[in-house]
Amino acid sequence: MLSTRLKAAIRNTYRQIADGLPGFVPRKEQNFLVAEIAKTLTGEYDKQRRILVAEAGTGIGKSLSYAQGAIPVARLTQKKLVISTATVALQEQLIHKDLPFYHRHSELPFRFMLVKGRQRYCCEHLLEQAASGTEMANFEFNFDALSKHKPSDSDKERYQALWQAYTDGKWDGDRDNWPTPIPDLCWNRIAADRHTCNKALSHHQHCPFHRARNDMDAADVLVVNHALLLSDLTMGGGIILPPPDECLYVLDEAHHLPTIARDHGAASASVKGSRRWLEKLTQSAGKLARTLNKDSLLDPQLKLQDALASLQPDLKALDQWLGANDKLFNGEAHYRFAEGVLPDPLPMLAENLKEASKKALRALDRMQGAIGEALKDGEIRRKEAEPLLAESGFYLQRLESFCALWEMLGRHVPEGKTPLARWMAKSDDGDIWLHASPIEVGYLLEEWLWSKCLGAVLVSATLTALSSFSYFRHQVGLKEHDGTRYLRLRSPFDYQKAELYLPRMEHEPSSPAFTEELISVLPRILAGKEASLVLFSSYRQMNEVVAGLRAKGLSLLVQGEASRNALLTLHKQKCDGGQPSILFGTGSFSEGLDLPGHYLTNLVITKLPFAVPNSPVEEATAEWVEKRGGNPFLQLTVPEASRKLIQACGRLIRKEADRGRVTILDRRLLTKRYGKGLLDALPPFSRRIE
């Protein structure tokens, strides 16, 4: 049972919100979600597995729901609440709107802040050197791109302006808080990184990143993005954010979690590029040793040089093998190793490179530690130490990525276990990149988060596919009977006000004549409608239809012809002025696009959003499902299409008074066996089928 104090805090806050929010409408779905979040996180259902997966339809108010349900639990148990999102838009909504509103009415006081990665902050000392024109390691060594681009006069002026604003207290060192965009090359020279901007060094303790981290220690609610959360978890947790066993989590936009987790579990490196920077590292190691001239550096220096010397012959052998087997690419940009199995001699080379790179990484880490110790002990001046720390830090980051790749390429996967996707790709400069990635990440999320955290709420407007949590559950590594709670709350909006229209079409999307039929049919569907959005599954088809309709005199706002913000601004201006407006877009316009009321009354979906498995990871996943006797189309493609179709249809009804029509021009909803499942999973629109 929830404690009396917790129930009182939630109820009193709810009353204050109801009184303070103009036009507040009590929703039983929201109240139920608040209660389920609180019960799950306090262990009322399961003391060991405090995880809730909740699909909350449009209009329920999920952000206010988890604020009401999770923040009081976190405060009364004196734990931190981490709210993680996939998009900047939702982060900004939470920080600037939802959390300030909840804070004003909360029974329990709390502090909240937006937490960003280290690279979003400048290093105070690098900025100072840049502003003064001092040459430093980051100007000389900061990655291949920076070594080719010295600071321009405009860069130097920008550094001076940044430093002046920083020292005057008018800027906090956060890239996002500078009023104008800072170019990437310019920023990377002064950005903090974990190897050089080290809090253990006294002169870095007051750098912007570390000041922000001090603020984090005092905050009760931390808003982060999924990428930052997963970066911390892949390092073991507790490095950037508090440890998982001290936190409660709300993972909003949770349907993005599997893809982002997969990206964080992957590794890659180029062959010729790696050989070049490893040769430079050999020279750099000698320079480090000569600068410090300490006996304690002799052993790690020798081990580093030995390890680097053993890497080169194997990389050369790899380079030669790749040159002799160029035919594997068969004119394509990439070649995937079937079932993740590397041909001889690659397994042996991968094992050798893995062991040698691990030795090099350990030795270089010791050498960098010695620089820090020498600086603390006064054996080296800060002016001398900063370039050495920056240089060694740069190589440490490269070695970490290099080592991760060879660990994955050399890893033995037992028979019957899920393989890794392994492939190689050609870059524009002729180099070959080797890649490795997990194809399933559920076990990683279980290891990194579910098994460690105090509790977690996974929430989104779209988590089910084909009316079931099965697909999502498998993606994120949860089980049906592991103690996890599942909750599906339908939108409180009346979808009967909107119509789902399936007009008669002569051709299915697989027909060559389908594009021409779209050009013929769309003018009738768009005629007389004030605000239309037409969604396509491919840019190619969209552009062909655009050309055909413009030839007929239609005025269109097309994705790619202007920025998203510019297109939406023009669309709204036309709608506000009573003019018809027609937006054309692809898949990215089917999620996160908020056009309430008169800004969208006519939604057209030209084709079911089936993804073609053309990336190496998707190909490997389909291959694995097939090998186990499954059907990749039915097990992967159809569930993913179901989720995307629901999201696309969700663009129409954003507010309670919204109404309009969704038209789907893909007759496979009616002619194919899987069509009924896709239709039945959609919101309960009134239907008109020709």
ABEGO torsion letter per residue (X at the ends): XBBAAAAAAAAAAAAAAAAABBGBBBBAAAAAAAAAAAAAAAGAABAABBBBBBBBBBGAGAAAAAAAAAAAAAAAAGBBBBBBBABAAAAAAAAAAAAAAAAAABABBBBBBBBBBAAABBBAAAAAAAAAGBBBAAAAABEAAAAABBBBAAAAAAAAAAAAAAAAGABAGBAAABABBBBAAAAAAABBBAAABBAABAAAAABAAAAAAAAAAABABBBBBAAAAAAAAAAGEGAABBBAAABBBBBBGAAAAAAAAAAAABBBBBAAAAAAAAAAAAAAAAAAAAAAGBAAAAAAAAAAAAAAAAAAAAAAAAAAAAAAAAAAAGGBABBBBBGGBBBOAAAAAAAAAAAAAAAAAAAAAAAAAAAAAAAAAGABBAAAAAAAAAAAAAAAAAAAAAAAAAAAAABBBBBGBBBBBBBBBBBAAGBBBBBBBBABAAAAAAAAAAAABABBBBBBABABBGGBAAAAAAAAGBBAAAGBBBBBBBBABBAAABBBBBBBBABBAABAAAAAAAAAAAAAAABGBABBBBBBABAAAAAAAAAAAAAAGBBBBBBGABBAAAAAAAAAAAAAAGBBBBBBBBAAAABGBBBBEAABABBBBABBBBBBBABAAAAAAAAAAAAAGBBAAAAAAAAAAAAAAAAAAAAABABAABBEBBBBABAAAAABAAAAAAAAABBBBBBBBX
